[in-house]
């Protein structure tokens, strides 16, 4: 298994073969890795190598910080990652060689994170490597808090486990995914952007739109088209026009809703992020007042962005199907029936929702 440090190096340096010496001249002025190839193929390879060299040059000045985290047991990193990732096509939340990769914004600058679990579920430990221009030992506490939020490492599920033991069907599901912890997106803005971009279309298409927006307006870790990106900041999207988003495949409705959300957050970050300080009812009211945010998106944001584990996004068609499959119902329940069915597990409806997502991901062969 590659270490997080090696994974970060691979992120920066691309996939050039180890034998290739970038920038060293060989026959015919080509780099030595290409000198034995036919001229046209060699020229194409050299262009790739120049691109990689530029990426490496962009990495100059990067600082690396390594530290460890000890999640509350039991803990299985893969479950948290796949609840963020959801599909193998997700470009932002990557899972490679048992290591989680994500570029996040920290102090307004992109930082690459690589996280690997080294201890077993009952004695978990995470090894973290962070790479960026603004990284140093003083940033460790804030990075640790961000990862705790994103990966759910400090969530104590002992009360939920006690509740599950009184329900054999739920307990079977919980034991199947023992070590699960509820993850959250890095910010409420990104959570709402996810909800808007994934509304009323397939998850694969929604994740593709998220990746396109990140590549077009998100900050890259280093220069070059192949460098990983963070998701776009509200300020990054201020230069976007509706037609720009339409060219990426967004509908008029999605483009207008995303730009409206970005404009509000760019004017005042707390107008969005400050919703987390409100109680459930006022938070729901504020969310529903946003363009393009209906009951499903609001409940999704309360669960996935604010970590309110008693919210089950009842209007989620995929969740309704997962619930029907798990409970062996004749047909998927509608929104009202879904609320009634999951109410028996209050205040843990959101944990049931996330377990059902794992149930679905496992059935698809992703776990």
PyMOL commands that set and color helices and strands:
alter all, ss='L'
color gray80, all
select helices_A, chain A and resi 4-13+27-29+39-58+77-85+121-123+137-151+158-165+168-176+188-198+203-217+236-239+242-247+252-267+270-277+280-288+295-304+317-327+335-345+349-363
alter helices_A, ss='H'
color red, helices_A
select strands_A, chain A and resi 63-69+94-96+99-106+109-117+126-132
alter strands_A, ss='S'
color yellow, strands_A
deselect
rebuild
show_as cartoon
